[in-house]
Amino acid sequence: MSKNTKVQDAEVVEDVKSNGTVASNDKAKEAIDTLRVQLQDHLRQSEHHRTMAVKAQGALEVLLQLHPEEDNSEG
């Protein structure tokens, strides 16, 4: 490949970037990657919150068995 061909190729790439085609394609790929990371993070967090909710529910049940709440309707 000659130097002129390389320069011409570089100019074509620059033209494509200036009209937005390659740039918008790069932005779309970046957005897809970002959304994949966010999805994985939120799924991990939802699993953590679900686990913590089950633990809190279990602890509450144990404490309520040890210290039953009085029924206020009788009184």
C-alpha positions, -999 to +999 in steps of 0.1 A: +000+000+000+014+034-009+015+064+012-012+081-010-036+052-004-030+054+034-037+092+033-068+086+012-081+060+036-075+083+066-094+110+048-123+087+042-124+076+078-123+113+089-151+121+065-172+093+079-166+105+114-175+140+105-209+130+092-217+112+124-219+076+111-189+061+128-191+084+158-227+075+165-218+038+160-191+042+186-215+059+210-241+031+205-215+005+214-204+025+244-240+028+256-246-009+251-215-017+272-225+007+299-260-007+301-247-042+303-225-032+333-254-014+349-278-044+344-253-068+360-248-044+389-285-039+396-291-076+394-264-082+419-278-055+442-313-069+439-301-103+450-283-087+479-314-068+489-336-099+486-312-118+509-311-089+535-349-088+534-352-125+542-327-121+570-346-091+585-379-110+582-364-140+600-350-119+628-383-101+632-402-134+634-378-147+661-381-115+682-419-115+679-419-150+692-397-141+721-416-108+728-452-111+714-469-078+708-500-072+729-533-071+711-546-035+715-582-044+704-591-060+738-586-030+758 
